[in-house]
């Protein structure tokens, strides 16, 4: 019974985690640096969940390998904000 609950919980958790990680990734823009102070800890928490790191890695890889330079530049901004918030606890730009 416990195994069946864990598998159904994981089946429900993965789509929610995917949409939540995608939403948080979209919020990490330089224009919204004040939002990053809240979004980065939530994103790091999502990465600790099962399949969270895989979902995030796929999202980052797609953005950094995109043909459009604006998407690649935006991905670099997101990476910079994640670094600033996780290192200093805030964004000082």
Biotite code that builds the C-alpha atoms (Angstrom):
import biotite.structure as struc

atoms = struc.array([
    struc.Atom([0.000, 0.000, 0.000], chain_id="A", res_id=1, res_name="UNK", atom_name="CA", element="C"),
    struc.Atom([2.815, 2.421, 0.855], chain_id="A", res_id=2, res_name="UNK", atom_name="CA", element="C"),
    struc.Atom([4.578, 1.728, -2.444], chain_id="A", res_id=3, res_name="UNK", atom_name="CA", element="C"),
    struc.Atom([1.382, 2.498, -4.373], chain_id="A", res_id=4, res_name="UNK", atom_name="CA", element="C"),
    struc.Atom([0.994, 5.788, -2.454], chain_id="A", res_id=5, res_name="UNK", atom_name="CA", element="C"),
    struc.Atom([4.598, 6.801, -3.166], chain_id="A", res_id=6, res_name="UNK", atom_name="CA", element="C"),
    struc.Atom([4.247, 6.131, -6.899], chain_id="A", res_id=7, res_name="UNK", atom_name="CA", element="C"),
    struc.Atom([0.974, 8.044, -7.177], chain_id="A", res_id=8, res_name="UNK", atom_name="CA", element="C"),
    struc.Atom([2.447, 10.881, -5.112], chain_id="A", res_id=9, res_name="UNK", atom_name="CA", element="C"),
    struc.Atom([5.442, 11.022, -7.479], chain_id="A", res_id=10, res_name="UNK", atom_name="CA", element="C"),
    struc.Atom([3.161, 11.002, -10.540], chain_id="A", res_id=11, res_name="UNK", atom_name="CA", element="C"),
    struc.Atom([1.311, 14.017, -9.158], chain_id="A", res_id=12, res_name="UNK", atom_name="CA", element="C"),
    struc.Atom([4.443, 15.729, -7.888], chain_id="A", res_id=13, res_name="UNK", atom_name="CA", element="C"),
    struc.Atom([6.427, 15.734, -11.164], chain_id="A", res_id=14, res_name="UNK", atom_name="CA", element="C"),
    struc.Atom([4.007, 17.861, -13.273], chain_id="A", res_id=15, res_name="UNK", atom_name="CA", element="C"),
    struc.Atom([3.530, 20.306, -10.399], chain_id="A", res_id=16, res_name="UNK", atom_name="CA", element="C"),
    struc.Atom([7.271, 20.509, -9.873], chain_id="A", res_id=17, res_name="UNK", atom_name="CA", element="C"),
    struc.Atom([7.850, 21.034, -13.600], chain_id="A", res_id=18, res_name="UNK", atom_name="CA", element="C"),
    struc.Atom([5.412, 23.931, -13.811], chain_id="A", res_id=19, res_name="UNK", atom_name="CA", element="C"),
    struc.Atom([6.669, 25.461, -10.550], chain_id="A", res_id=20, res_name="UNK", atom_name="CA", element="C"),
    struc.Atom([10.327, 25.321, -11.609], chain_id="A", res_id=21, res_name="UNK", atom_name="CA", element="C"),
    struc.Atom([9.476, 26.797, -15.022], chain_id="A", res_id=22, res_name="UNK", atom_name="CA", element="C"),
    struc.Atom([7.543, 29.617, -13.361], chain_id="A", res_id=23, res_name="UNK", atom_name="CA", element="C"),
    struc.Atom([10.373, 30.383, -10.951], chain_id="A", res_id=24, res_name="UNK", atom_name="CA", element="C"),
    struc.Atom([12.904, 30.337, -13.800], chain_id="A", res_id=25, res_name="UNK", atom_name="CA", element="C"),
    struc.Atom([10.792, 32.875, -15.703], chain_id="A", res_id=26, res_name="UNK", atom_name="CA", element="C"),
    struc.Atom([10.664, 35.142, -12.630], chain_id="A", res_id=27, res_name="UNK", atom_name="CA", element="C"),
    struc.Atom([14.453, 35.346, -12.445], chain_id="A", res_id=28, res_name="UNK", atom_name="CA", element="C"),
    struc.Atom([14.951, 38.355, -14.661], chain_id="A", res_id=29, res_name="UNK", atom_name="CA", element="C"),
    struc.Atom([17.099, 41.400, -13.934], chain_id="A", res_id=30, res_name="UNK", atom_name="CA", element="C"),
    struc.Atom([13.961, 43.553, -13.983], chain_id="A", res_id=31, res_name="UNK", atom_name="CA", element="C"),
    struc.Atom([12.543, 41.476, -11.123], chain_id="A", res_id=32, res_name="UNK", atom_name="CA", element="C"),
    struc.Atom([15.665, 41.246, -8.963], chain_id="A", res_id=33, res_name="UNK", atom_name="CA", element="C"),
    struc.Atom([13.607, 41.927, -5.843], chain_id="A", res_id=34, res_name="UNK", atom_name="CA", element="C"),
    struc.Atom([11.523, 38.841, -6.649], chain_id="A", res_id=35, res_name="UNK", atom_name="CA", element="C"),
    struc.Atom([14.692, 36.769, -6.981], chain_id="A", res_id=36, res_name="UNK", atom_name="CA", element="C"),
    struc.Atom([15.352, 37.061, -3.260], chain_id="A", res_id=37, res_name="UNK", atom_name="CA", element="C"),
    struc.Atom([12.244, 34.926, -2.692], chain_id="A", res_id=38, res_name="UNK", atom_name="CA", element="C"),
    struc.Atom([12.323, 32.839, -5.878], chain_id="A", res_id=39, res_name="UNK", atom_name="CA", element="C"),
    struc.Atom([15.887, 31.520, -5.506], chain_id="A", res_id=40, res_name="UNK", atom_name="CA", element="C"),
    struc.Atom([15.353, 29.813, -2.127], chain_id="A", res_id=41, res_name="UNK", atom_name="CA", element="C"),
    struc.Atom([12.148, 28.245, -3.493], chain_id="A", res_id=42, res_name="UNK", atom_name="CA", element="C"),
    struc.Atom([14.014, 27.115, -6.603], chain_id="A", res_id=43, res_name="UNK", atom_name="CA", element="C"),
    struc.Atom([16.788, 25.571, -4.508], chain_id="A", res_id=44, res_name="UNK", atom_name="CA", element="C"),
    struc.Atom([14.149, 23.755, -2.462], chain_id="A", res_id=45, res_name="UNK", atom_name="CA", element="C"),
    struc.Atom([12.596, 22.408, -5.688], chain_id="A", res_id=46, res_name="UNK", atom_name="CA", element="C"),
    struc.Atom([16.003, 21.128, -6.805], chain_id="A", res_id=47, res_name="UNK", atom_name="CA", element="C"),
    struc.Atom([16.171, 18.976, -3.685], chain_id="A", res_id=48, res_name="UNK", atom_name="CA", element="C"),
    struc.Atom([12.930, 17.205, -4.640], chain_id="A", res_id=49, res_name="UNK", atom_name="CA", element="C"),
    struc.Atom([12.944, 13.974, -6.679], chain_id="A", res_id=50, res_name="UNK", atom_name="CA", element="C"),
    struc.Atom([13.481, 14.781, -10.374], chain_id="A", res_id=51, res_name="UNK", atom_name="CA", element="C"),
    struc.Atom([13.716, 18.505, -9.547], chain_id="A", res_id=52, res_name="UNK", atom_name="CA", element="C"),
    struc.Atom([17.354, 18.751, -10.592], chain_id="A", res_id=53, res_name="UNK", atom_name="CA", element="C"),
    struc.Atom([16.637, 16.938, -13.855], chain_id="A", res_id=54, res_name="UNK", atom_name="CA", element="C"),
    struc.Atom([13.760, 19.275, -14.689], chain_id="A", res_id=55, res_name="UNK", atom_name="CA", element="C"),
    struc.Atom([15.857, 22.341, -13.879], chain_id="A", res_id=56, res_name="UNK", atom_name="CA", element="C"),
    struc.Atom([18.892, 21.092, -15.809], chain_id="A", res_id=57, res_name="UNK", atom_name="CA", element="C"),
    struc.Atom([16.772, 20.447, -18.918], chain_id="A", res_id=58, res_name="UNK", atom_name="CA", element="C"),
    struc.Atom([15.256, 23.920, -18.672], chain_id="A", res_id=59, res_name="UNK", atom_name="CA", element="C"),
    struc.Atom([18.644, 25.609, -18.272], chain_id="A", res_id=60, res_name="UNK", atom_name="CA", element="C"),
    struc.Atom([20.198, 23.557, -21.062], chain_id="A", res_id=61, res_name="UNK", atom_name="CA", element="C"),
    struc.Atom([17.376, 24.433, -23.464], chain_id="A", res_id=62, res_name="UNK", atom_name="CA", element="C"),
    struc.Atom([17.682, 28.148, -22.702], chain_id="A", res_id=63, res_name="UNK", atom_name="CA", element="C"),
    struc.Atom([21.480, 28.257, -22.993], chain_id="A", res_id=64, res_name="UNK", atom_name="CA", element="C"),
    struc.Atom([21.424, 26.315, -26.286], chain_id="A", res_id=65, res_name="UNK", atom_name="CA", element="C"),
    struc.Atom([18.569, 28.301, -27.827], chain_id="A", res_id=66, res_name="UNK", atom_name="CA", element="C"),
    struc.Atom([19.186, 29.895, -31.229], chain_id="A", res_id=67, res_name="UNK", atom_name="CA", element="C"),
    struc.Atom([17.728, 33.237, -30.117], chain_id="A", res_id=68, res_name="UNK", atom_name="CA", element="C"),
    struc.Atom([20.396, 35.384, -28.457], chain_id="A", res_id=69, res_name="UNK", atom_name="CA", element="C"),
    struc.Atom([17.788, 37.064, -26.239], chain_id="A", res_id=70, res_name="UNK", atom_name="CA", element="C"),
    struc.Atom([16.856, 33.746, -24.642], chain_id="A", res_id=71, res_name="UNK", atom_name="CA", element="C"),
    struc.Atom([20.538, 32.900, -24.072], chain_id="A", res_id=72, res_name="UNK", atom_name="CA", element="C"),
    struc.Atom([21.178, 36.356, -22.581], chain_id="A", res_id=73, res_name="UNK", atom_name="CA", element="C"),
    struc.Atom([18.153, 35.998, -20.304], chain_id="A", res_id=74, res_name="UNK", atom_name="CA", element="C"),
    struc.Atom([19.432, 32.608, -19.140], chain_id="A", res_id=75, res_name="UNK", atom_name="CA", element="C"),
    struc.Atom([22.740, 34.251, -18.254], chain_id="A", res_id=76, res_name="UNK", atom_name="CA", element="C"),
    struc.Atom([20.893, 36.905, -16.252], chain_id="A", res_id=77, res_name="UNK", atom_name="CA", element="C"),
    struc.Atom([18.988, 34.202, -14.385], chain_id="A", res_id=78, res_name="UNK", atom_name="CA", element="C"),
    struc.Atom([22.216, 32.376, -13.598], chain_id="A", res_id=79, res_name="UNK", atom_name="CA", element="C"),
    struc.Atom([23.783, 35.610, -12.317], chain_id="A", res_id=80, res_name="UNK", atom_name="CA", element="C"),
    struc.Atom([20.812, 36.329, -10.047], chain_id="A", res_id=81, res_name="UNK", atom_name="CA", element="C"),
    struc.Atom([20.879, 32.792, -8.643], chain_id="A", res_id=82, res_name="UNK", atom_name="CA", element="C"),
    struc.Atom([24.565, 33.234, -7.848], chain_id="A", res_id=83, res_name="UNK", atom_name="CA", element="C"),
    struc.Atom([24.088, 36.648, -6.208], chain_id="A", res_id=84, res_name="UNK", atom_name="CA", element="C"),
    struc.Atom([21.162, 35.611, -4.064], chain_id="A", res_id=85, res_name="UNK", atom_name="CA", element="C"),
    struc.Atom([22.636, 32.289, -2.974], chain_id="A", res_id=86, res_name="UNK", atom_name="CA", element="C"),
    struc.Atom([26.072, 33.791, -2.161], chain_id="A", res_id=87, res_name="UNK", atom_name="CA", element="C"),
    struc.Atom([25.124, 37.048, -0.469], chain_id="A", res_id=88, res_name="UNK", atom_name="CA", element="C"),
    struc.Atom([21.553, 36.451, 0.582], chain_id="A", res_id=89, res_name="UNK", atom_name="CA", element="C"),
    struc.Atom([20.418, 39.350, -1.593], chain_id="A", res_id=90, res_name="UNK", atom_name="CA", element="C"),
    struc.Atom([20.963, 41.162, -4.845], chain_id="A", res_id=91, res_name="UNK", atom_name="CA", element="C"),
    struc.Atom([23.183, 44.250, -4.844], chain_id="A", res_id=92, res_name="UNK", atom_name="CA", element="C"),
    struc.Atom([23.029, 45.688, -8.350], chain_id="A", res_id=93, res_name="UNK", atom_name="CA", element="C"),
])
